[in-house]
């Protein structure tokens, strides 16, 4: 019962994070990431695209992990979650280093 609850929570949270990433990417909502970034005006599109993709990646990792938790594959779900979150965070940090000058 606990695995199903955690899996359902991860799926709902994953959908919300994917939607957030799509809005950041498509609507170029720089202020939703952090209102104090010093991104040049011409780089806002690239920065929000990369930030949105990394947020979408985090959401998909939660979705995949939730489905695996519902399938009783908890160990694989945790591994997938950690790997995808690490890759998404690396992408987000790389965008911050490149465009936040």
Rosetta silent file (secondary structure, phi, psi, omega in degrees, C-alpha in Angstrom):
SEQUENCE: XXXXXXXXXXXXXXXXXXXXXXXXXXXXXXXXXXXXXXXXXXXXXXXXXXXXXXXXXXXXXXXXXXXXXXXXXXXXXXXXXXXXXXXXXXXXXXXXXXXXX
SCORE:     score description
SCORE:     0.000 S_00000001
   1 L     0.000  -37.724 -179.420    0.000    0.000    0.000 S_00000001
   2 H   -65.762  -40.680 -179.295    2.836    2.382    0.795 S_00000001
   3 H   -63.473  -38.286  178.903    4.482    1.812   -2.593 S_00000001
   4 H   -66.990  -38.856  179.293    1.251    2.626   -4.426 S_00000001
   5 H   -65.794  -46.629  178.970    0.826    5.843   -2.435 S_00000001
   6 H   -64.612  -41.712  178.400    4.382    6.963   -3.103 S_00000001
   7 H   -61.759  -43.898  178.517    4.075    5.982   -6.770 S_00000001
   8 H   -64.643  -40.170  177.652    0.847    7.934   -7.195 S_00000001
   9 H   -61.604  -44.529  179.384    2.404   10.953   -5.458 S_00000001
  10 H   -63.241  -38.259  179.990    5.426   10.820   -7.785 S_00000001
  11 H   -65.659  -46.778  179.987    3.168   10.603  -10.850 S_00000001
  12 H   -63.807  -45.886  179.482    1.068   13.622   -9.818 S_00000001
  13 H   -63.913  -38.159  178.371    4.150   15.634   -8.841 S_00000001
  14 H   -62.670  -41.651  177.703    5.864   14.615  -12.095 S_00000001
  15 H   -62.812  -42.605  179.692    2.956   15.877  -14.183 S_00000001
  16 H   -64.343  -40.529 -179.743    3.014   19.203  -12.336 S_00000001
  17 H   -69.943  -37.253  176.259    6.772   19.593  -12.815 S_00000001
  18 H   -62.715  -44.259  178.197    6.530   18.738  -16.534 S_00000001
  19 H   -62.151  -42.186  177.245    3.817   21.393  -16.971 S_00000001
  20 H   -59.642  -43.942  178.863    5.987   23.887  -15.069 S_00000001
  21 H   -63.969  -38.588  178.104    8.933   23.118  -17.364 S_00000001
  22 H   -65.294  -41.037  178.928    6.813   23.560  -20.476 S_00000001
  23 H   -65.974  -42.680  178.023    5.578   26.946  -19.253 S_00000001
  24 H   -60.586  -41.680 -177.534    9.134   28.067  -18.401 S_00000001
  25 H   -72.386  -54.233 -173.273   10.316   26.978  -21.849 S_00000001
  26 H   -73.755  -40.261 -177.303    7.454   28.146  -24.066 S_00000001
  27 L   -92.501   -1.117  179.967    6.470   31.343  -22.226 S_00000001
  28 L    51.808   53.650 -178.390   10.090   32.221  -21.323 S_00000001
  29 L   -85.789   75.547  179.569    9.211   32.734  -17.655 S_00000001
  30 H   -62.079  -36.426 -177.819   12.656   33.710  -16.379 S_00000001
  31 H   -68.836  -17.757  177.304   11.150   35.182  -13.210 S_00000001
  32 H   -76.733  -24.047  178.332    9.695   31.760  -12.274 S_00000001
  33 H   -79.839  -57.889  176.537   13.213   30.340  -12.048 S_00000001
  34 L  -167.796  122.920 -176.306   14.748   33.191  -10.063 S_00000001
  35 L   -71.148   -6.178 -174.237   13.949   36.901  -10.440 S_00000001
  36 L  -106.139   16.964  178.481   17.550   37.912   -9.678 S_00000001
  37 L   -73.490  147.106  177.471   19.338   36.325  -12.634 S_00000001
  38 L  -105.450   57.618 -179.271   21.606   38.528  -14.715 S_00000001
  39 E   -88.731  133.040  178.173   20.814   36.951  -18.075 S_00000001
  40 L   -64.130  151.006 -176.082   21.315   39.167  -21.111 S_00000001
  41 H   -58.117  -41.049 -178.190   18.142   40.006  -23.019 S_00000001
  42 H   -72.837  -14.657  179.849   19.255   38.182  -26.167 S_00000001
  43 H   -98.518   -2.257 -176.424   20.046   35.030  -24.109 S_00000001
  44 H   -60.823  -42.023 -179.893   16.705   34.756  -22.294 S_00000001
  45 H   -61.171  -45.791  179.347   15.232   32.423  -24.925 S_00000001
  46 H   -66.893  -41.967 -178.663   18.171   30.017  -24.797 S_00000001
  47 H   -64.865  -45.455 -179.641   18.371   30.103  -21.005 S_00000001
  48 H   -70.491  -29.863  176.096   14.658   29.452  -20.476 S_00000001
  49 H   -64.197  -49.844 -179.535   14.712   26.697  -23.144 S_00000001
  50 H   -66.176  -41.507  178.906   17.519   24.825  -21.395 S_00000001
  51 H   -65.346  -39.230  177.126   16.019   25.481  -17.949 S_00000001
  52 H   -65.383  -42.070  178.037   12.617   24.320  -19.162 S_00000001
  53 H   -63.050  -40.526 -179.813   14.092   21.146  -20.680 S_00000001
  54 H   -68.405  -35.418  176.710   15.918   20.345  -17.454 S_00000001
  55 H   -67.573  -40.895  176.181   12.716   20.910  -15.464 S_00000001
  56 H   -61.864  -40.234  176.972   10.814   18.665  -17.883 S_00000001
  57 H   -60.861  -39.949  176.610   13.528   16.034  -17.406 S_00000001
  58 H   -63.930  -40.812  179.048   13.029   16.195  -13.645 S_00000001
  59 H   -65.146  -42.371  178.212    9.296   15.773  -14.118 S_00000001
  60 H   -65.091  -34.992  177.651    9.721   12.788  -16.420 S_00000001
  61 H   -64.660  -36.966  176.814   12.067   11.171  -13.909 S_00000001
  62 H   -67.938  -40.722  177.744    9.338   11.520  -11.280 S_00000001
  63 H   -61.840  -48.729 -179.387    6.746   10.075  -13.681 S_00000001
  64 H   -62.794  -43.676  178.884    8.900    7.090  -14.612 S_00000001
  65 H   -62.763  -40.668  178.434    9.826    6.480  -10.978 S_00000001
  66 H   -62.364  -42.120  178.170    6.173    6.658   -9.949 S_00000001
  67 H   -64.836  -41.315  178.700    5.177    4.102  -12.558 S_00000001
  68 H   -66.247  -36.021  176.844    8.019    1.816  -11.449 S_00000001
  69 H   -66.229  -39.649  177.192    6.971    2.204   -7.797 S_00000001
  70 H   -65.138  -27.993  179.943    3.419    1.258   -8.741 S_00000001
  71 L   -87.424    8.086 -179.716    4.837   -1.797  -10.512 S_00000001
  72 L    67.787   21.239  176.481    6.688   -2.830   -7.333 S_00000001
  73 L  -103.759   62.765 -171.915   10.071   -2.117   -8.988 S_00000001
  74 H   -64.420  -44.556 -178.345   11.203    0.213   -6.225 S_00000001
  75 H   -60.291  -45.023  178.616   14.954   -0.317   -6.623 S_00000001
  76 H   -67.211  -37.499  178.391   14.891    0.436  -10.336 S_00000001
  77 H   -61.065  -41.353  178.890   12.609    3.416   -9.683 S_00000001
  78 H   -67.361  -41.962 -179.950   15.088    4.924   -7.245 S_00000001
  79 H   -63.684  -45.984  178.298   18.012    4.380   -9.633 S_00000001
  80 H   -60.927  -43.474 -179.479   16.137    5.957  -12.561 S_00000001
  81 H   -61.205  -48.531 -177.317   15.083    8.886  -10.384 S_00000001
  82 H   -64.399  -43.914 -179.195   18.603    9.600   -9.119 S_00000001
  83 H   -64.697  -46.737 -178.287   20.216    9.334  -12.571 S_00000001
  84 H   -67.219  -39.286  177.655   17.618   11.530  -14.296 S_00000001
  85 H   -64.785  -41.548  179.387   17.652   14.148  -11.534 S_00000001
  86 H   -62.579  -43.674  178.627   21.467   14.270  -11.656 S_00000001
  87 H   -65.404  -41.348  179.960   21.454   14.758  -15.442 S_00000001
  88 H   -66.667  -41.502  177.528   18.736   17.426  -15.241 S_00000001
  89 H   -65.452  -38.450  177.001   20.541   19.297  -12.485 S_00000001
  90 H   -62.177  -40.707  177.752   23.795   19.153  -14.473 S_00000001
  91 H   -64.456  -42.626 -179.224   21.977   20.651  -17.475 S_00000001
  92 H   -66.351  -43.272  179.079   20.437   23.376  -15.304 S_00000001
  93 H   -66.078  -38.824  177.095   23.752   24.246  -13.640 S_00000001
  94 H   -61.923  -39.274  177.675   25.514   24.354  -17.022 S_00000001
  95 H   -66.502  -39.549  178.523   22.886   26.830  -18.265 S_00000001
  96 H   -64.092  -42.758 -179.756   23.364   28.983  -15.178 S_00000001
  97 H   -65.844  -40.912 -176.449   27.121   29.043  -15.628 S_00000001
  98 H   -71.374  -43.585 -170.377   26.876   29.825  -19.346 S_00000001
  99 H  -105.250  -12.206 -176.709   24.174   32.514  -19.303 S_00000001
 100 E   -98.975   80.940 -177.196   24.256   34.024  -15.808 S_00000001
 101 L  -114.210    0.000    0.000   27.122   36.469  -16.143 S_00000001
